Amino acid sequence: MGRELISGGTMRIIASFAIGFLLGEWINLEKRITQFGEWLKVDNMLPTFVIAAICAFAGLN
């Protein structure tokens, strides 16, 4: 009756997650994000970064 759920691309999604996981581990993404956060705190850049991020995401640039 046209109400069935159709799914597709499951293997593509799984492959994307696997590739993303491997790349994140390879470049040590968690460490880099932590270092970036520490840099924001040390240089007192956090308020400026937050305002810039809000403007960029809201399209106010």
mmCIF file of the N, C-alpha and C atoms, coordinates in Angstrom:
data_MODEL
# 
_entry.id   MODEL 
# 
loop_
_atom_site.group_PDB 
_atom_site.id 
_atom_site.type_symbol 
_atom_site.label_atom_id 
_atom_site.label_alt_id 
_atom_site.label_comp_id 
_atom_site.label_asym_id 
_atom_site.label_entity_id 
_atom_site.label_seq_id 
_atom_site.pdbx_PDB_ins_code 
_atom_site.Cartn_x 
_atom_site.Cartn_y 
_atom_site.Cartn_z 
_atom_site.occupancy 
_atom_site.B_iso_or_equiv 
_atom_site.pdbx_formal_charge 
_atom_site.auth_seq_id 
_atom_site.auth_comp_id 
_atom_site.auth_asym_id 
_atom_site.auth_atom_id 
_atom_site.pdbx_PDB_model_num 
ATOM 1   N N  . MET A 1 1  ? 0.807  -1.195 0.000  1.00 0.00 ? 1  MET A N  1 
ATOM 2   C CA . MET A 1 1  ? 0.000  0.000  0.000  1.00 0.00 ? 1  MET A CA 1 
ATOM 3   C C  . MET A 1 1  ? 0.857  1.268  0.000  1.00 0.00 ? 1  MET A C  1 
ATOM 4   N N  . GLY A 1 2  ? 2.160  1.151  -0.266 1.00 0.00 ? 2  GLY A N  1 
ATOM 5   C CA . GLY A 1 2  ? 3.006  2.324  -0.345 1.00 0.00 ? 2  GLY A CA 1 
ATOM 6   C C  . GLY A 1 2  ? 3.487  2.856  0.985  1.00 0.00 ? 2  GLY A C  1 
ATOM 7   N N  . ARG A 1 3  ? 3.346  2.084  2.053  1.00 0.00 ? 3  ARG A N  1 
ATOM 8   C CA . ARG A 1 3  ? 3.754  2.564  3.366  1.00 0.00 ? 3  ARG A CA 1 
ATOM 9   C C  . ARG A 1 3  ? 4.957  1.809  3.915  1.00 0.00 ? 3  ARG A C  1 
ATOM 10  N N  . GLU A 1 4  ? 5.627  1.021  3.083  1.00 0.00 ? 4  GLU A N  1 
ATOM 11  C CA . GLU A 1 4  ? 6.770  0.265  3.582  1.00 0.00 ? 4  GLU A CA 1 
ATOM 12  C C  . GLU A 1 4  ? 8.009  1.155  3.673  1.00 0.00 ? 4  GLU A C  1 
ATOM 13  N N  . LEU A 1 5  ? 8.859  0.816  4.591  1.00 0.00 ? 5  LEU A N  1 
ATOM 14  C CA . LEU A 1 5  ? 10.104 1.546  4.802  1.00 0.00 ? 5  LEU A CA 1 
ATOM 15  C C  . LEU A 1 5  ? 11.175 0.945  3.899  1.00 0.00 ? 5  LEU A C  1 
ATOM 16  N N  . ILE A 1 6  ? 11.792 1.785  3.097  1.00 0.00 ? 6  ILE A N  1 
ATOM 17  C CA . ILE A 1 6  ? 12.822 1.323  2.180  1.00 0.00 ? 6  ILE A CA 1 
ATOM 18  C C  . ILE A 1 6  ? 14.165 1.830  2.693  1.00 0.00 ? 6  ILE A C  1 
ATOM 19  N N  . SER A 1 7  ? 15.113 0.919  2.808  1.00 0.00 ? 7  SER A N  1 
ATOM 20  C CA . SER A 1 7  ? 16.439 1.260  3.303  1.00 0.00 ? 7  SER A CA 1 
ATOM 21  C C  . SER A 1 7  ? 17.474 0.953  2.232  1.00 0.00 ? 7  SER A C  1 
ATOM 22  N N  . GLY A 1 8  ? 18.492 1.760  2.180  1.00 0.00 ? 8  GLY A N  1 
ATOM 23  C CA . GLY A 1 8  ? 19.545 1.513  1.212  1.00 0.00 ? 8  GLY A CA 1 
ATOM 24  C C  . GLY A 1 8  ? 20.828 2.194  1.627  1.00 0.00 ? 8  GLY A C  1 
ATOM 25  N N  . GLY A 1 9  ? 21.924 1.707  1.118  1.00 0.00 ? 9  GLY A N  1 
ATOM 26  C CA . GLY A 1 9  ? 23.209 2.322  1.420  1.00 0.00 ? 9  GLY A CA 1 
ATOM 27  C C  . GLY A 1 9  ? 23.767 1.963  2.773  1.00 0.00 ? 9  GLY A C  1 
ATOM 28  N N  . THR A 1 10 ? 23.319 0.841  3.338  1.00 0.00 ? 10 THR A N  1 
ATOM 29  C CA . THR A 1 10 ? 23.778 0.457  4.671  1.00 0.00 ? 10 THR A CA 1 
ATOM 30  C C  . THR A 1 10 ? 25.272 0.192  4.681  1.00 0.00 ? 10 THR A C  1 
ATOM 31  N N  . MET A 1 11 ? 25.779 -0.485 3.676  1.00 0.00 ? 11 MET A N  1 
ATOM 32  C CA . MET A 1 11 ? 27.214 -0.777 3.629  1.00 0.00 ? 11 MET A CA 1 
ATOM 33  C C  . MET A 1 11 ? 28.038 0.504  3.475  1.00 0.00 ? 11 MET A C  1 
ATOM 34  N N  . ARG A 1 12 ? 27.515 1.475  2.752  1.00 0.00 ? 12 ARG A N  1 
ATOM 35  C CA . ARG A 1 12 ? 28.208 2.757  2.601  1.00 0.00 ? 12 ARG A CA 1 
ATOM 36  C C  . ARG A 1 12 ? 28.310 3.471  3.943  1.00 0.00 ? 12 ARG A C  1 
ATOM 37  N N  . ILE A 1 13 ? 27.246 3.420  4.726  1.00 0.00 ? 13 ILE A N  1 
ATOM 38  C CA . ILE A 1 13 ? 27.258 4.045  6.050  1.00 0.00 ? 13 ILE A CA 1 
ATOM 39  C C  . ILE A 1 13 ? 28.262 3.355  6.955  1.00 0.00 ? 13 ILE A C  1 
ATOM 40  N N  . ILE A 1 14 ? 28.262 2.027  6.961  1.00 0.00 ? 14 ILE A N  1 
ATOM 41  C CA . ILE A 1 14 ? 29.199 1.270  7.793  1.00 0.00 ? 14 ILE A CA 1 
ATOM 42  C C  . ILE A 1 14 ? 30.635 1.550  7.362  1.00 0.00 ? 14 ILE A C  1 
ATOM 43  N N  . ALA A 1 15 ? 30.885 1.571  6.056  1.00 0.00 ? 15 ALA A N  1 
ATOM 44  C CA . ALA A 1 15 ? 32.230 1.860  5.549  1.00 0.00 ? 15 ALA A CA 1 
ATOM 45  C C  . ALA A 1 15 ? 32.662 3.280  5.934  1.00 0.00 ? 15 ALA A C  1 
ATOM 46  N N  . SER A 1 16 ? 31.746 4.242  5.870  1.00 0.00 ? 16 SER A N  1 
ATOM 47  C CA . SER A 1 16 ? 32.071 5.623  6.246  1.00 0.00 ? 16 SER A CA 1 
ATOM 48  C C  . SER A 1 16 ? 32.445 5.717  7.717  1.00 0.00 ? 16 SER A C  1 
ATOM 49  N N  . PHE A 1 17 ? 31.699 5.032  8.579  1.00 0.00 ? 17 PHE A N  1 
ATOM 50  C CA . PHE A 1 17 ? 32.038 5.018  9.998  1.00 0.00 ? 17 PHE A CA 1 
ATOM 51  C C  . PHE A 1 17 ? 33.405 4.380  10.226 1.00 0.00 ? 17 PHE A C  1 
ATOM 52  N N  . ALA A 1 18 ? 33.667 3.274  9.551  1.00 0.00 ? 18 ALA A N  1 
ATOM 53  C CA . ALA A 1 18 ? 34.945 2.581  9.717  1.00 0.00 ? 18 ALA A CA 1 
ATOM 54  C C  . ALA A 1 18 ? 36.109 3.458  9.248  1.00 0.00 ? 18 ALA A C  1 
ATOM 55  N N  . ILE A 1 19 ? 35.961 4.085  8.089  1.00 0.00 ? 19 ILE A N  1 
ATOM 56  C CA . ILE A 1 19 ? 37.017 4.956  7.565  1.00 0.00 ? 19 ILE A CA 1 
ATOM 57  C C  . ILE A 1 19 ? 37.221 6.158  8.487  1.00 0.00 ? 19 ILE A C  1 
ATOM 58  N N  . GLY A 1 20 ? 36.139 6.757  8.952  1.00 0.00 ? 20 GLY A N  1 
ATOM 59  C CA . GLY A 1 20 ? 36.237 7.883  9.873  1.00 0.00 ? 20 GLY A CA 1 
ATOM 60  C C  . GLY A 1 20 ? 36.914 7.502  11.179 1.00 0.00 ? 20 GLY A C  1 
ATOM 61  N N  . PHE A 1 21 ? 36.588 6.322  11.679 1.00 0.00 ? 21 PHE A N  1 
ATOM 62  C CA . PHE A 1 21 ? 37.225 5.836  12.905 1.00 0.00 ? 21 PHE A CA 1 
ATOM 63  C C  . PHE A 1 21 ? 38.724 5.651  12.698 1.00 0.00 ? 21 PHE A C  1 
ATOM 64  N N  . LEU A 1 22 ? 39.088 5.003  11.607 1.00 0.00 ? 22 LEU A N  1 
ATOM 65  C CA . LEU A 1 22 ? 40.505 4.750  11.338 1.00 0.00 ? 22 LEU A CA 1 
ATOM 66  C C  . LEU A 1 22 ? 41.283 6.046  11.130 1.00 0.00 ? 22 LEU A C  1 
ATOM 67  N N  . LEU A 1 23 ? 40.710 6.980  10.394 1.00 0.00 ? 23 LEU A N  1 
ATOM 68  C CA . LEU A 1 23 ? 41.389 8.274  10.190 1.00 0.00 ? 23 LEU A CA 1 
ATOM 69  C C  . LEU A 1 23 ? 41.522 9.039  11.503 1.00 0.00 ? 23 LEU A C  1 
ATOM 70  N N  . GLY A 1 24 ? 40.487 9.024  12.311 1.00 0.00 ? 24 GLY A N  1 
ATOM 71  C CA . GLY A 1 24 ? 40.528 9.706  13.598 1.00 0.00 ? 24 GLY A CA 1 
ATOM 72  C C  . GLY A 1 24 ? 41.585 9.125  14.510 1.00 0.00 ? 24 GLY A C  1 
ATOM 73  N N  . GLU A 1 25 ? 41.733 7.806  14.502 1.00 0.00 ? 25 GLU A N  1 
ATOM 74  C CA . GLU A 1 25 ? 42.772 7.158  15.302 1.00 0.00 ? 25 GLU A CA 1 
ATOM 75  C C  . GLU A 1 25 ? 44.155 7.450  14.730 1.00 0.00 ? 25 GLU A C  1 
ATOM 76  N N  . TRP A 1 26 ? 44.272 7.457  13.423 1.00 0.00 ? 26 TRP A N  1 
ATOM 77  C CA . TRP A 1 26 ? 45.561 7.669  12.771 1.00 0.00 ? 26 TRP A CA 1 
ATOM 78  C C  . TRP A 1 26 ? 46.126 9.062  13.064 1.00 0.00 ? 26 TRP A C  1 
ATOM 79  N N  . ILE A 1 27 ? 45.262 10.081 13.001 1.00 0.00 ? 27 ILE A N  1 
ATOM 80  C CA . ILE A 1 27 ? 45.743 11.441 13.252 1.00 0.00 ? 27 ILE A CA 1 
ATOM 81  C C  . ILE A 1 27 ? 45.596 11.846 14.723 1.00 0.00 ? 27 ILE A C  1 
ATOM 82  N N  . ASN A 1 28 ? 45.125 10.906 15.552 1.00 0.00 ? 28 ASN A N  1 
ATOM 83  C CA . ASN A 1 28 ? 44.960 11.151 16.993 1.00 0.00 ? 28 ASN A CA 1 
ATOM 84  C C  . ASN A 1 28 ? 44.072 12.375 17.223 1.00 0.00 ? 28 ASN A C  1 
ATOM 85  N N  . LEU A 1 29 ? 42.874 12.313 16.694 1.00 0.00 ? 29 LEU A N  1 
ATOM 86  C CA . LEU A 1 29 ? 41.943 13.438 16.704 1.00 0.00 ? 29 LEU A CA 1 
ATOM 87  C C  . LEU A 1 29 ? 41.585 13.898 18.116 1.00 0.00 ? 29 LEU A C  1 
ATOM 88  N N  . GLU A 1 30 ? 41.381 12.954 19.024 1.00 0.00 ? 30 GLU A N  1 
ATOM 89  C CA . GLU A 1 30 ? 41.004 13.325 20.391 1.00 0.00 ? 30 GLU A CA 1 
ATOM 90  C C  . GLU A 1 30 ? 42.084 14.184 21.046 1.00 0.00 ? 30 GLU A C  1 
ATOM 91  N N  . LYS A 1 31 ? 43.355 13.829 20.856 1.00 0.00 ? 31 LYS A N  1 
ATOM 92  C CA . LYS A 1 31 ? 44.463 14.600 21.418 1.00 0.00 ? 31 LYS A CA 1 
ATOM 93  C C  . LYS A 1 31 ? 44.500 16.004 20.822 1.00 0.00 ? 31 LYS A C  1 
ATOM 94  N N  . ARG A 1 32 ? 44.285 16.108 19.512 1.00 0.00 ? 32 ARG A N  1 
ATOM 95  C CA . ARG A 1 32 ? 44.322 17.411 18.855 1.00 0.00 ? 32 ARG A CA 1 
ATOM 96  C C  . ARG A 1 32 ? 43.174 18.316 19.332 1.00 0.00 ? 32 ARG A C  1 
ATOM 97  N N  . ILE A 1 33 ? 42.003 17.755 19.515 1.00 0.00 ? 33 ILE A N  1 
ATOM 98  C CA . ILE A 1 33 ? 40.874 18.548 20.011 1.00 0.00 ? 33 ILE A CA 1 
ATOM 99  C C  . ILE A 1 33 ? 41.151 19.027 21.433 1.00 0.00 ? 33 ILE A C  1 
ATOM 100 N N  . THR A 1 34 ? 41.728 18.153 22.254 1.00 0.00 ? 34 THR A N  1 
ATOM 101 C CA . THR A 1 34 ? 42.084 18.531 23.624 1.00 0.00 ? 34 THR A CA 1 
ATOM 102 C C  . THR A 1 34 ? 43.133 19.643 23.619 1.00 0.00 ? 34 THR A C  1 
ATOM 103 N N  . GLN A 1 35 ? 44.147 19.524 22.758 1.00 0.00 ? 35 GLN A N  1 
ATOM 104 C CA . GLN A 1 35 ? 45.168 20.567 22.662 1.00 0.00 ? 35 GLN A CA 1 
ATOM 105 C C  . GLN A 1 35 ? 44.560 21.898 22.228 1.00 0.00 ? 35 GLN A C  1 
ATOM 106 N N  . PHE A 1 36 ? 43.621 21.851 21.294 1.00 0.00 ? 36 PHE A N  1 
ATOM 107 C CA . PHE A 1 36 ? 42.956 23.070 20.836 1.00 0.00 ? 36 PHE A CA 1 
ATOM 108 C C  . PHE A 1 36 ? 42.185 23.716 21.991 1.00 0.00 ? 36 PHE A C  1 
ATOM 109 N N  . GLY A 1 37 ? 41.481 22.908 22.765 1.00 0.00 ? 37 GLY A N  1 
ATOM 110 C CA . GLY A 1 37 ? 40.754 23.433 23.921 1.00 0.00 ? 37 GLY A CA 1 
ATOM 111 C C  . GLY A 1 37 ? 41.676 24.048 24.952 1.00 0.00 ? 37 GLY A C  1 
ATOM 112 N N  . GLU A 1 38 ? 42.822 23.407 25.194 1.00 0.00 ? 38 GLU A N  1 
ATOM 113 C CA . GLU A 1 38 ? 43.793 23.963 26.131 1.00 0.00 ? 38 GLU A CA 1 
ATOM 114 C C  . GLU A 1 38 ? 44.360 25.276 25.606 1.00 0.00 ? 38 GLU A C  1 
ATOM 115 N N  . TRP A 1 39 ? 44.611 25.360 24.307 1.00 0.00 ? 39 TRP A N  1 
ATOM 116 C CA . TRP A 1 39 ? 45.122 26.596 23.702 1.00 0.00 ? 39 TRP A CA 1 
ATOM 117 C C  . TRP A 1 39 ? 44.111 27.724 23.860 1.00 0.00 ? 39 TRP A C  1 
ATOM 118 N N  . LEU A 1 40 ? 42.830 27.404 23.684 1.00 0.00 ? 40 LEU A N  1 
ATOM 119 C CA . LEU A 1 40 ? 41.797 28.433 23.868 1.00 0.00 ? 40 LEU A CA 1 
ATOM 120 C C  . LEU A 1 40 ? 41.782 28.944 25.303 1.00 0.00 ? 40 LEU A C  1 
ATOM 121 N N  . LYS A 1 41 ? 41.956 28.039 26.270 1.00 0.00 ? 41 LYS A N  1 
ATOM 122 C CA . LYS A 1 41 ? 41.944 28.452 27.674 1.00 0.00 ? 41 LYS A CA 1 
ATOM 123 C C  . LYS A 1 41 ? 43.188 29.254 28.036 1.00 0.00 ? 41 LYS A C  1 
ATOM 124 N N  . VAL A 1 42 ? 44.351 28.833 27.572 1.00 0.00 ? 42 VAL A N  1 
ATOM 125 C CA . VAL A 1 42 ? 45.608 29.500 27.941 1.00 0.00 ? 42 VAL A CA 1 
ATOM 126 C C  . VAL A 1 42 ? 45.674 30.902 27.354 1.00 0.00 ? 42 VAL A C  1 
ATOM 127 N N  . ASP A 1 43 ? 45.328 31.048 26.109 1.00 0.00 ? 43 ASP A N  1 
ATOM 128 C CA . ASP A 1 43 ? 45.421 32.349 25.453 1.00 0.00 ? 43 ASP A CA 1 
ATOM 129 C C  . ASP A 1 43 ? 44.184 33.216 25.677 1.00 0.00 ? 43 ASP A C  1 
ATOM 130 N N  . ASN A 1 44 ? 43.274 32.756 26.541 1.00 0.00 ? 44 ASN A N  1 
ATOM 131 C CA . ASN A 1 44 ? 42.043 33.484 26.837 1.00 0.00 ? 44 ASN A CA 1 
ATOM 132 C C  . ASN A 1 44 ? 41.267 33.807 25.560 1.00 0.00 ? 44 ASN A C  1 
ATOM 133 N N  . MET A 1 45 ? 41.280 32.878 24.627 1.00 0.00 ? 45 MET A N  1 
ATOM 134 C CA . MET A 1 45 ? 40.614 33.063 23.345 1.00 0.00 ? 45 MET A CA 1 
ATOM 135 C C  . MET A 1 45 ? 39.196 32.501 23.336 1.00 0.00 ? 45 MET A C  1 
ATOM 136 N N  . LEU A 1 46 ? 38.787 31.842 24.424 1.00 0.00 ? 46 LEU A N  1 
ATOM 137 C CA . LEU A 1 46 ? 37.498 31.163 24.425 1.00 0.00 ? 46 LEU A CA 1 
ATOM 138 C C  . LEU A 1 46 ? 36.321 32.087 24.122 1.00 0.00 ? 46 LEU A C  1 
ATOM 139 N N  . PRO A 1 47 ? 36.179 33.252 24.773 1.00 0.00 ? 47 PRO A N  1 
ATOM 140 C CA . PRO A 1 47 ? 35.026 34.112 24.438 1.00 0.00 ? 47 PRO A CA 1 
ATOM 141 C C  . PRO A 1 47 ? 35.024 34.553 22.974 1.00 0.00 ? 47 PRO A C  1 
ATOM 142 N N  . THR A 1 48 ? 36.191 34.895 22.454 1.00 0.00 ? 48 THR A N  1 
ATOM 143 C CA . THR A 1 48 ? 36.285 35.319 21.050 1.00 0.00 ? 48 THR A CA 1 
ATOM 144 C C  . THR A 1 48 ? 35.921 34.182 20.115 1.00 0.00 ? 48 THR A C  1 
ATOM 145 N N  . PHE A 1 49 ? 36.421 32.975 20.422 1.00 0.00 ? 49 PHE A N  1 
ATOM 146 C CA . PHE A 1 49 ? 36.132 31.811 19.584 1.00 0.00 ? 49 PHE A CA 1 
ATOM 147 C C  . PHE A 1 49 ? 34.638 31.484 19.600 1.00 0.00 ? 49 PHE A C  1 
ATOM 148 N N  . VAL A 1 50 ? 34.020 31.538 20.756 1.00 0.00 ? 50 VAL A N  1 
ATOM 149 C CA . VAL A 1 50 ? 32.591 31.228 20.871 1.00 0.00 ? 50 VAL A CA 1 
ATOM 150 C C  . VAL A 1 50 ? 31.762 32.228 20.066 1.00 0.00 ? 50 VAL A C  1 
ATOM 151 N N  . ILE A 1 51 ? 32.078 33.505 20.176 1.00 0.00 ? 51 ILE A N  1 
ATOM 152 C CA . ILE A 1 51 ? 31.342 34.528 19.423 1.00 0.00 ? 51 ILE A CA 1 
ATOM 153 C C  . ILE A 1 51 ? 31.526 34.332 17.929 1.00 0.00 ? 51 ILE A C  1 
ATOM 154 N N  . ALA A 1 52 ? 32.761 34.057 17.489 1.00 0.00 ? 52 ALA A N  1 
ATOM 155 C CA . ALA A 1 52 ? 33.022 33.830 16.061 1.00 0.00 ? 52 ALA A CA 1 
ATOM 156 C C  . ALA A 1 52 ? 32.290 32.596 15.560 1.00 0.00 ? 52 ALA A C  1 
ATOM 157 N N  . ALA A 1 53 ? 32.271 31.539 16.361 1.00 0.00 ? 53 ALA A N  1 
ATOM 158 C CA . ALA A 1 53 ? 31.587 30.307 15.955 1.00 0.00 ? 53 ALA A CA 1 
ATOM 159 C C  . ALA A 1 53 ? 30.081 30.535 15.835 1.00 0.00 ? 53 ALA A C  1 
ATOM 160 N N  . ILE A 1 54 ? 29.512 31.246 16.792 1.00 0.00 ? 54 ILE A N  1 
ATOM 161 C CA . ILE A 1 54 ? 28.066 31.532 16.729 1.00 0.00 ? 54 ILE A CA 1 
ATOM 162 C C  . ILE A 1 54 ? 27.737 32.367 15.487 1.00 0.00 ? 54 ILE A C  1 
ATOM 163 N N  . CYS A 1 55 ? 28.551 33.379 15.212 1.00 0.00 ? 55 CYS A N  1 
ATOM 164 C CA . CYS A 1 55 ? 28.313 34.209 14.031 1.00 0.00 ? 55 CYS A CA 1 
ATOM 165 C C  . CYS A 1 55 ? 28.451 33.390 12.746 1.00 0.00 ? 55 CYS A C  1 
ATOM 166 N N  . ALA A 1 56 ? 29.437 32.504 12.687 1.00 0.00 ? 56 ALA A N  1 
ATOM 167 C CA . ALA A 1 56 ? 29.641 31.705 11.490 1.00 0.00 ? 56 ALA A CA 1 
ATOM 168 C C  . ALA A 1 56 ? 28.487 30.732 11.283 1.00 0.00 ? 56 ALA A C  1 
ATOM 169 N N  . PHE A 1 57 ? 28.035 30.083 12.350 1.00 0.00 ? 57 PHE A N  1 
ATOM 170 C CA . PHE A 1 57 ? 26.952 29.113 12.222 1.00 0.00 ? 57 PHE A CA 1 
ATOM 171 C C  . PHE A 1 57 ? 25.615 29.795 11.967 1.00 0.00 ? 57 PHE A C  1 
ATOM 172 N N  . ALA A 1 58 ? 25.449 31.001 12.469 1.00 0.00 ? 58 ALA A N  1 
ATOM 173 C CA . ALA A 1 58 ? 24.199 31.715 12.286 1.00 0.00 ? 58 ALA A CA 1 
ATOM 174 C C  . ALA A 1 58 ? 24.165 32.489 10.966 1.00 0.00 ? 58 ALA A C  1 
ATOM 175 N N  . GLY A 1 59 ? 25.311 32.548 10.290 1.00 0.00 ? 59 GLY A N  1 
ATOM 176 C CA . GLY A 1 59 ? 25.379 33.251 9.011  1.00 0.00 ? 59 GLY A CA 1 
ATOM 177 C C  . GLY A 1 59 ? 25.459 34.763 9.163  1.00 0.00 ? 59 GLY A C  1 
ATOM 178 N N  . LEU A 1 60 ? 26.040 35.210 10.269 1.00 0.00 ? 60 LEU A N  1 
ATOM 179 C CA . LEU A 1 60 ? 26.115 36.640 10.530 1.00 0.00 ? 60 LEU A CA 1 
ATOM 180 C C  . LEU A 1 60 ? 27.492 37.222 10.195 1.00 0.00 ? 60 LEU A C  1 
ATOM 181 N N  . ASN A 1 61 ? 28.266 36.517 9.408  1.00 0.00 ? 61 ASN A N  1 
ATOM 182 C CA . ASN A 1 61 ? 29.629 36.978 9.131  1.00 0.00 ? 61 ASN A CA 1 
ATOM 183 C C  . ASN A 1 61 ? 29.652 38.050 8.088  1.00 0.00 ? 61 ASN A C  1 
# 
